[in-house]
Amino acid sequence: MELIVYTNMGRTYSFKGVKNFRFTTQGFEFDYHGVSTGVDRHANFNNTCVCGYAMSEEVDSSCR
């Protein structure tokens, strides 16, 4: 899945290959694959710093 996070400071972060998205008591967390680094990472965001997010399922282009 693809995830875009919008912060209260006007920044936008885009994540691809998101897995294990889950809500926590203070926000949400997930695992993702860094496109530019090639490294798998874990991230978490606190609700006080996030004003919104958008998710979409990635479409496999071989299915078209």
DSSP file (Angstrom, degrees, kcal/mol; ACC not computed):
  #  RESIDUE AA STRUCTURE BP1 BP2  ACC     N-H-->O    O-->H-N    N-H-->O    O-->H-N    TCO  KAPPA ALPHA  PHI   PSI    X-CA   Y-CA   Z-CA
    1    1 A M              0   0    0      0, 0.0    17,-2.7     0, 0.0     2,-0.4   0.000 360.0 360.0 360.0 155.7    0.0    0.0    0.0
    2    2 A E  E     -A   56   0A   0     54,-3.4    54,-2.2    14,-0.2     2,-0.4  -0.887 360.0-167.1-106.4 139.7    1.0    3.6   -0.5
    3    3 A L  E     -AB  55  15A   0     12,-2.8    12,-3.1    -2,-0.4     2,-0.5  -0.994   9.4-167.8-132.2 132.8    0.7    6.1    2.4
    4    4 A I  E     -AB  54  14A   0     50,-2.7    50,-2.4    -2,-0.4     2,-0.5  -0.986  10.2-161.2-118.6 128.4    0.9    9.9    2.4
    5    5 A V  E     -AB  53  13A   0      8,-2.9     8,-2.5    -2,-0.5     2,-0.5  -0.933   2.1-158.3-113.6 130.7    1.2   11.6    5.8
    6    6 A Y  E     -AB  52  12A   0     46,-2.9    45,-2.4    -2,-0.5    46,-1.4  -0.933  14.0-153.1-108.6 124.8    0.4   15.4    6.2
    7    7 A T  E >   -A   50   0A   0      4,-2.7     3,-1.5    -2,-0.5    43,-0.3  -0.518  27.0-114.8 -96.8 165.2    1.9   17.1    9.2
    8    8 A N  T 3  S+     0   0    0     41,-2.1    42,-0.1     1,-0.3    -1,-0.1   0.689 114.8  62.5 -66.8 -19.3    0.7   20.1   11.1
    9    9 A M  T 3  S-     0   0    0     40,-0.4    -1,-0.3     2,-0.1    41,-0.1   0.313 122.4-102.5 -90.6   7.8    3.8   22.0    9.9
   10   10 A G  S <  S+     0   0    0     -3,-1.5     2,-0.2     1,-0.3    -2,-0.1   0.587  77.5 134.6  85.2  11.3    2.7   21.7    6.3
   11   11 A R        -     0   0    0      2,-0.0    -4,-2.7     0, 0.0     2,-0.4  -0.625  40.7-152.0 -93.2 154.4    5.1   18.9    5.3
   12   12 A T  E     -B    6   0A   0     -2,-0.2     2,-0.4    -6,-0.2    -6,-0.2  -0.992   6.9-167.3-127.4 132.0    4.1   15.8    3.3
   13   13 A Y  E     -B    5   0A   0     -8,-2.5    -8,-2.9    -2,-0.4     2,-0.4  -0.974   5.4-158.1-121.4 133.3    5.7   12.4    3.6
   14   14 A S  E     -B    4   0A   0     -2,-0.4     2,-0.4   -10,-0.2   -10,-0.2  -0.935   8.9-174.5-115.1 131.7    5.2    9.6    1.0
   15   15 A F  E     -B    3   0A   0    -12,-3.1   -12,-2.8    -2,-0.4     2,-0.3  -0.982   3.5-166.4-126.9 135.5    5.8    5.9    1.8
   16   16 A K  S    S+     0   0    0     17,-0.4    17,-1.2    -2,-0.4   -14,-0.2  -0.844  70.5  30.4-116.4 157.4    5.5    3.0   -0.6
   17   17 A G  S    S+     0   0    0     -2,-0.3     2,-0.2   -16,-0.3    -1,-0.2   0.848  78.9 179.7  66.3  34.4    5.4   -0.7    0.3
   18   18 A V        +     0   0    0    -17,-2.7     2,-0.3    -3,-0.3    14,-0.2  -0.504   2.6 173.0 -73.6 133.0    3.7    0.0    3.6
   19   19 A K  E     +C   31   0B   0     12,-2.9    12,-2.9    -2,-0.2    -1,-0.0  -0.929  52.7  23.2-134.6 158.9    2.9   -3.1    5.6
   20   20 A N  E    S-     0   0B   0     -2,-0.3     2,-0.2    10,-0.2    -1,-0.1   0.825  70.2-177.5  57.5  37.5    1.5   -3.7    9.1
   21   21 A F  E     +     0   0B   0      9,-0.1     2,-0.3    -3,-0.1     9,-0.2  -0.507  12.9 162.3 -65.8 129.9   -0.2   -0.3    9.4
   22   22 A R  E     -C   29   0B   0      7,-2.4     7,-2.6    -2,-0.2     2,-0.2  -0.997  37.8-117.4-151.8 148.9   -1.8   -0.2   12.9
   23   23 A F  E     -C   28   0B   0     -2,-0.3     5,-0.3     5,-0.2     2,-0.2  -0.607  28.5-165.6 -83.7 146.2   -3.2    2.4   15.3
   24   24 A T        -     0   0    0      3,-2.7     3,-0.2    -2,-0.2    -1,-0.0  -0.653  40.0 -95.4-118.5 178.8   -1.5    3.0   18.6
   25   25 A T  S    S+     0   0    0     -2,-0.2     3,-0.1     1,-0.2    -2,-0.0   0.751 126.2  32.9 -68.7 -22.1   -2.7    4.8   21.7
   26   26 A Q  S    S-     0   0    0     19,-0.1    21,-3.1    21,-0.0    22,-0.4   0.443 134.0 -54.8-113.3  -1.9   -0.8    7.9   20.6
   27   27 A G  E    S- D   0  46B   0     19,-0.3    -3,-2.7    -3,-0.2     2,-0.3  -0.812  74.8 -55.9 168.3-125.4   -1.0    7.7   16.8
   28   28 A F  E     -CD  23  45B   0     17,-2.1    17,-3.0    -5,-0.3     2,-0.3  -0.979  34.8-164.5-150.7 161.4   -0.1    5.1   14.2
   29   29 A E  E     +CD  22  44B   0     -7,-2.6    -7,-2.4    -2,-0.3     2,-0.3  -0.950  11.3 165.2-144.9 162.3    2.8    3.0   13.1
   30   30 A F  E     - D   0  43B   0     13,-2.4    13,-3.0    -2,-0.3     2,-0.3  -0.980  32.0-112.5-167.1 166.6    3.8    0.9   10.1
   31   31 A D  E     +CD  19  42B   0    -12,-2.9   -12,-2.9    -2,-0.3     2,-0.3  -0.858  37.7 171.3-107.8 148.5    6.7   -0.8    8.3
   32   32 A Y  E     - D   0  41B   0      9,-2.5     9,-3.0    -2,-0.3     2,-0.6  -0.978  34.0-116.9-152.6 163.6    7.9    0.3    4.9
   33   33 A H  E     - D   0  40B   0    -17,-1.2     2,-0.5    -2,-0.3   -17,-0.4  -0.928  31.8-127.9-106.2 120.2   10.6   -0.2    2.3
   34   34 A G     >  -     0   0    0      5,-2.9     4,-2.6    -2,-0.6     5,-0.2  -0.549  15.9-159.5 -69.8 116.9   12.7    2.9    1.6
   35   35 A V  T  4 S+     0   0    0     -2,-0.5    -1,-0.2     1,-0.2   -20,-0.0   0.929  89.6  38.3 -65.0 -47.1   12.7    3.5   -2.1
   36   36 A S  T  4 S+     0   0    0      1,-0.2    -1,-0.2     3,-0.1    -2,-0.1   0.798 127.5  34.4 -77.8 -27.5   15.9    5.6   -2.3
   37   37 A T  T  4 S-     0   0    0      2,-0.2    -2,-0.2     0, 0.0    -1,-0.2   0.710  91.2-137.1 -98.8 -23.2   17.8    3.6    0.4
   38   38 A G     <  +     0   0    0     -4,-2.6     2,-0.4     1,-0.3    -3,-0.1   0.674  61.2 130.4  73.6  16.4   16.6    0.1   -0.3
   39   39 A V        -     0   0    0     -5,-0.2    -5,-2.9     0, 0.0     2,-0.4  -0.863  59.0-129.0-109.3 136.0   16.3   -0.4    3.5
   40   40 A D  E     +D   33   0B   0     -2,-0.4     2,-0.3    -7,-0.2    -7,-0.2  -0.669  38.9 175.3 -79.0 135.0   13.2   -1.8    5.4
   41   41 A R  E     -D   32   0B   0     -9,-3.0    -9,-2.5    -2,-0.4     2,-0.4  -0.877  29.9-130.5-138.2 167.2   12.2    0.5    8.2
   42   42 A H  E     -D   31   0B   0     -2,-0.3     2,-0.3   -11,-0.2   -11,-0.2  -0.963  27.0-175.7-118.5 137.7    9.6    1.0   11.0
   43   43 A A  E     -D   30   0B   0    -13,-3.0   -13,-2.4    -2,-0.4     2,-0.3  -0.958   9.1-171.7-132.5 151.3    7.9    4.4   11.5
   44   44 A N  E     -D   29   0B   0     -2,-0.3     2,-0.4   -15,-0.2   -15,-0.3  -0.996   6.3-159.1-142.2 145.8    5.5    5.8   14.0
   45   45 A F  E     -D   28   0B   0    -17,-3.0   -17,-2.1    -2,-0.3     2,-0.4  -0.961  14.9-133.9-124.8 139.1    3.6    9.1   14.0
   46   46 A N  E >>  -D   27   0B   0     -2,-0.4     3,-1.9   -19,-0.2     4,-0.7  -0.740  18.8-129.6 -90.6 136.7    2.1   10.9   17.0
   47   47 A N  T 34 S+     0   0    0    -21,-3.1     3,-0.5    -2,-0.4   -20,-0.1   0.757 105.2  65.2 -59.2 -25.5   -1.5   12.3   16.4
   48   48 A T  T 34 S+     0   0    0    -22,-0.4    -1,-0.3     1,-0.2   -21,-0.1   0.708 106.9  42.1 -71.5 -17.3   -0.4   15.7   17.8
   49   49 A C  T <4 S+     0   0    0     -3,-1.9   -41,-2.1   -42,-0.1     2,-0.4   0.527 104.0  75.5-102.8  -9.4    2.0   16.1   14.8
   50   50 A V  E  <  -A    7   0A   0     -4,-0.7   -43,-0.3    -3,-0.5     3,-0.1  -0.886  45.0-179.6-112.2 131.9   -0.3   14.8   12.0
   51   51 A C  E    S-     0   0A   0    -45,-2.4     2,-0.3    -2,-0.4   -44,-0.2   0.544  70.7 -31.4-102.0  -9.3   -3.2   16.6   10.5
   52   52 A G  E     -A    6   0A   0    -46,-1.4   -46,-2.9     2,-0.0    -1,-0.3  -0.956  49.9-149.1 173.8 171.8   -4.2   13.8    8.1
   53   53 A Y  E     -A    5   0A   0     -2,-0.3     2,-0.4   -48,-0.2   -48,-0.2  -0.982   6.4-149.4-155.8 160.3   -3.1   10.9    5.9
   54   54 A A  E     -A    4   0A   0    -50,-2.4   -50,-2.7    -2,-0.3     2,-0.4  -0.995  11.8-166.8-135.4 140.9   -4.2    9.1    2.7
   55   55 A M  E     +A    3   0A   0     -2,-0.4     2,-0.3   -52,-0.2   -52,-0.2  -0.952   8.2 173.2-127.3 146.8   -3.8    5.4    1.8
   56   56 A S  E     -A    2   0A   0    -54,-2.2   -54,-3.4    -2,-0.4     2,-0.3  -0.991  33.9-113.1-147.8 148.9   -4.1    3.6   -1.4
   57   57 A E        -     0   0    0     -2,-0.3     2,-0.3   -56,-0.2    -2,-0.0  -0.623  37.1-117.9 -77.4 137.9   -3.5    0.1   -2.5
   58   58 A E        -     0   0    0     -2,-0.3     2,-0.5     1,-0.0    -1,-0.1  -0.578  24.8-136.5 -76.2 138.9   -0.6   -0.3   -5.0
   59   59 A V        -     0   0    0     -2,-0.3     2,-0.6     2,-0.0    -1,-0.0  -0.849  10.7-130.5-100.7 128.3   -1.7   -1.6   -8.4
   60   60 A D    >   -     0   0    0     -2,-0.5     3,-2.0     1,-0.2     4,-0.2  -0.678  12.2-149.8 -76.3 117.7    0.5   -4.3  -10.0
   61   61 A S  G >  S+     0   0    0     -2,-0.6     3,-1.1     1,-0.3    -1,-0.2   0.688  92.1  69.4 -66.0 -17.7    1.0   -3.0  -13.6
   62   62 A S  G 3  S+     0   0    0      1,-0.2    -1,-0.3     2,-0.1    -2,-0.0   0.624  89.2  65.4 -74.2 -10.9    1.4   -6.6  -14.8
   63   63 A C  G <         0   0    0     -3,-2.0    -1,-0.2     1,-0.2    -2,-0.2   0.471 360.0 360.0 -87.3  -2.8   -2.4   -7.1  -14.1
   64   64 A R    <         0   0    0     -3,-1.1    -1,-0.2    -4,-0.2    -2,-0.1   0.462 360.0 360.0 -89.2 360.0   -3.4   -4.6  -16.7
